[in-house]
Amino acid sequence: MNYESELVRDFASRTRQNLEYIEKQQQLGENVYEVTQLINSLLGLIVFPQQGTLERIPRTPLTDLESQGWPAIEITKGQSECQTLYDLVRYLRNGIAHFNLRFLANRNNQLIGIVIWNRRARDITWEARLTVPQLRRIADLFIHTIQGYG
């Protein structure tokens, strides 16, 4: 048994449970912030695992992921550098870890998505726009990926 893999899988499972709880409370009208919890969940899921765990992420092409139920991601800069699931997770990890995020809101001031980017020195090398449902789907699918680690 690999202790790090077990810890990461357990963390992913608990993250899913917490996220689902917050979403349920929001649907019941409680004053909770499901998008904030989603970002916190992604922070933990993508940044927490050590490099060895991240190296196990498949190099599945993004075009293949879409046929497997992953959301189509609007990459607005650096498309050629982000071709696989591993690349996507690496860029999301960097953007989230360094708070290279801008929240997008609708006219009612409800959060509807984020713009996330990666920098090398002062230059933005990658940027994407993701809706809240896309982020939620990525969280679910990434949890599923982590739980498949053996």
C-alpha positions as CSV (number, residue, x, y, z in Angstrom):
1,M,0.0,0.0,0.0
2,N,1.3,3.4,-0.9
3,Y,0.6,5.8,1.9
4,E,0.7,8.9,-0.3
5,S,-1.8,7.5,-2.7
6,E,-4.1,6.4,0.1
7,L,-3.9,9.8,1.7
8,V,-4.6,11.6,-1.6
9,R,-7.6,9.3,-2.5
10,D,-9.1,9.8,1.0
11,F,-8.6,13.6,0.7
12,A,-10.4,13.5,-2.7
13,S,-13.3,11.5,-1.3
14,R,-13.7,13.9,1.7
15,T,-13.4,16.9,-0.6
16,R,-16.3,15.5,-2.7
17,Q,-18.4,15.0,0.4
18,N,-17.8,18.5,1.7
19,L,-18.5,20.0,-1.7
20,E,-21.8,18.1,-2.0
21,Y,-22.8,19.1,1.5
22,I,-22.3,22.8,0.8
23,E,-24.2,22.5,-2.5
24,K,-27.1,20.8,-0.8
25,Q,-27.2,23.5,1.9
26,Q,-27.2,26.2,-0.8
27,Q,-30.1,24.6,-2.5
28,L,-31.9,24.5,0.8
29,G,-31.5,28.3,1.0
30,E,-28.7,28.4,3.5
31,N,-26.2,31.3,3.4
32,V,-23.3,29.3,2.1
33,Y,-21.0,29.9,-0.9
34,E,-20.9,26.9,-3.2
35,V,-18.5,28.5,-5.8
36,T,-16.1,29.5,-3.0
37,Q,-16.2,25.9,-1.8
38,L,-15.7,24.7,-5.4
39,I,-12.5,26.8,-5.7
40,N,-11.3,25.7,-2.3
41,S,-12.0,22.1,-3.4
42,L,-10.0,22.5,-6.6
43,L,-7.2,24.2,-4.6
44,G,-6.9,21.1,-2.4
45,L,-7.4,18.6,-5.1
46,I,-4.9,20.1,-7.6
47,V,-2.3,21.7,-5.3
48,F,-2.3,19.3,-2.3
49,P,-1.0,16.2,-4.1
50,Q,2.7,16.0,-4.3
51,Q,4.6,16.0,-7.6
52,G,4.9,12.2,-7.7
53,T,1.1,11.9,-7.6
54,L,0.7,14.5,-10.3
55,E,3.1,12.6,-12.5
56,R,0.5,9.8,-12.7
57,I,-2.1,12.0,-14.4
58,P,-2.7,10.6,-17.8
59,R,-1.5,12.4,-20.9
60,T,-4.9,11.9,-22.6
61,P,-5.4,14.5,-25.4
62,L,-8.0,17.1,-24.5
63,T,-10.0,16.2,-27.6
64,D,-10.3,12.6,-26.3
65,L,-11.3,13.9,-22.9
66,E,-14.3,15.7,-24.4
67,S,-15.6,12.4,-25.8
68,Q,-15.2,10.9,-22.3
69,G,-17.5,13.6,-20.7
70,W,-14.9,16.2,-19.8
71,P,-16.1,19.8,-20.6
72,A,-14.7,21.6,-23.6
73,I,-12.5,24.3,-22.2
74,E,-12.2,27.7,-23.8
75,I,-8.4,28.3,-23.9
76,T,-7.9,31.9,-24.9
77,K,-4.1,31.9,-24.9
78,G,-1.5,29.1,-25.1
79,Q,-3.7,26.5,-26.8
80,S,-0.6,24.8,-28.3
81,E,1.0,24.4,-24.9
82,C,-2.1,22.7,-23.4
83,Q,-2.9,19.5,-25.3
84,T,-3.4,16.9,-22.6
85,L,-5.1,16.3,-19.2
86,Y,-1.7,16.5,-17.6
87,D,-1.0,19.9,-19.2
88,L,-4.5,21.1,-18.2
89,V,-4.0,20.1,-14.5
90,R,-0.6,21.6,-14.4
91,Y,-1.9,24.9,-15.7
92,L,-4.9,24.9,-13.4
93,R,-2.6,24.0,-10.5
94,N,-0.3,26.9,-11.3
95,G,-3.1,29.4,-11.8
96,I,-4.9,28.4,-8.6
97,A,-1.8,28.1,-6.5
98,H,-0.7,31.6,-7.5
99,F,-4.2,33.1,-7.4
100,N,-4.0,33.9,-11.1
101,L,-7.8,34.1,-11.1
102,R,-10.4,36.6,-12.0
103,F,-14.0,35.8,-11.0
104,L,-16.7,36.4,-13.5
105,A,-20.2,37.5,-12.4
106,N,-23.5,38.0,-14.1
107,R,-25.7,41.2,-13.8
108,N,-27.1,39.9,-10.5
109,N,-23.5,39.7,-9.1
110,Q,-23.6,35.9,-9.0
111,L,-20.4,34.1,-9.8
112,I,-20.7,32.4,-13.1
113,G,-17.1,31.4,-13.9
114,I,-13.4,32.3,-13.8
115,V,-10.6,33.4,-16.0
116,I,-7.4,31.6,-15.0
117,W,-4.0,32.0,-16.3
118,N,-0.4,31.0,-16.0
119,R,2.6,33.3,-16.1
120,R,6.3,32.8,-16.9
121,A,8.1,35.8,-15.6
122,R,5.7,38.7,-16.5
123,D,4.2,37.1,-19.6
124,I,0.9,35.3,-19.6
125,T,1.6,31.9,-21.3
126,W,-1.8,30.3,-20.9
127,E,-5.3,31.5,-20.2
128,A,-8.7,29.9,-20.1
129,R,-12.3,30.8,-19.2
130,L,-14.3,28.2,-17.3
131,T,-17.9,28.4,-16.2
132,V,-19.0,27.2,-12.7
133,P,-20.6,24.0,-14.2
134,Q,-17.3,23.3,-16.1
135,L,-15.3,23.7,-12.9
136,R,-17.7,21.5,-11.0
137,R,-17.4,18.8,-13.7
138,I,-13.6,19.0,-13.7
139,A,-13.6,18.6,-9.9
140,D,-15.8,15.5,-10.1
141,L,-13.8,14.0,-12.9
142,F,-10.5,14.8,-11.3
143,I,-11.7,13.2,-8.0
144,H,-12.6,10.1,-10.1
145,T,-9.1,10.1,-11.7
146,I,-7.4,10.4,-8.2
147,Q,-9.5,7.6,-6.8
148,G,-8.3,5.4,-9.6
149,Y,-4.7,5.7,-8.5
150,G,-3.4,2.4,-7.2
